[in-house]
Amino acid sequence: MRRKGRGAAWPYVARISLSGFNRFATNRMVAAKLQDGGFTNVQVEGSGGIRLAIGFWPGDDATAEQPVEIVDIVEKDSEPEIPT
């Protein structure tokens, strides 16, 4: 969600909680879902039910419903850690 005047996409960090068969998704599959939603340069780390994704939102600020799997999303201002 780019802030007007920054001139570039702004990074976001999302904590993702997967359950059921989704726990077996590869990080590449999780990243593809976020890219389908409009994020770019997505990187996903972790395994099983908890993943950490970092991606860029190239558009203007927006408010939208987020999937229930995304339990937290914030602007990236420091190096995140994968929760254990």
C-alpha positions in Angstrom: 0.0 0.0 0.0 2.1 2.8 -1.3 1.9 6.1 0.5 1.3 9.0 -1.9 4.5 10.9 -2.5 6.9 8.0 -1.8 7.3 7.2 -5.4 7.9 3.5 -4.8 6.2 0.4 -3.5 6.3 0.1 0.3 7.2 -3.2 2.0 4.7 -5.1 4.3 5.2 -8.0 6.6 2.5 -10.5 7.1 2.2 -13.4 9.6 0.2 -16.2 8.0 -1.5 -19.1 9.9 -2.3 -22.1 7.8 -4.5 -25.0 8.9 -5.6 -28.4 7.5 -4.1 -29.3 4.2 -3.0 -25.8 3.6 -0.2 -26.5 6.2 1.5 -28.6 3.5 1.6 -25.7 0.9 5.1 -24.7 -0.2 6.3 -21.2 0.5 6.3 -20.7 -3.3 2.5 -21.5 -3.3 1.9 -19.1 -0.4 3.8 -16.3 -2.2 1.9 -16.9 -5.4 -1.4 -16.4 -3.5 -0.1 -13.0 -2.2 1.1 -12.1 -5.7 -2.4 -12.9 -7.1 -3.7 -10.4 -4.6 -1.5 -7.6 -6.0 1.7 -7.8 -3.9 5.1 -7.9 -5.7 8.5 -9.3 -4.9 7.0 -11.6 -2.2 9.3 -13.8 -0.1 7.9 -16.4 2.3 9.7 -18.1 5.2 8.7 -20.8 7.7 7.0 -24.1 7.4 3.8 -25.8 8.6 1.2 -23.7 10.1 3.1 -20.4 10.6 4.7 -18.5 7.8 6.2 -15.0 7.5 5.8 -13.1 4.2 7.4 -9.9 3.1 6.1 -8.2 0.0 5.6 -4.9 -1.7 2.3 -3.2 -2.4 2.7 -1.1 -5.6 -0.7 0.6 -5.5 -2.1 3.5 -3.6 -3.3 3.1 0.0 -6.4 0.8 0.1 -8.7 -0.9 2.6 -9.7 -4.4 1.7 -10.8 -7.6 3.4 -7.9 -9.8 4.0 -8.0 -13.6 4.0 -8.4 -15.2 7.5 -5.0 -16.8 7.1 -3.3 -13.5 7.4 -3.4 -12.9 11.2 -1.2 -9.8 11.2 0.1 -7.4 8.6 2.2 -4.3 9.2 4.5 -2.0 7.3 8.1 -3.3 7.4 10.3 -1.0 9.5 12.7 -3.5 10.9 14.0 -7.0 10.1 11.2 -9.4 11.2 11.7 -12.7 13.0 9.7 -15.9 12.3 7.6 -16.7 15.3 8.2 -20.1 16.9 
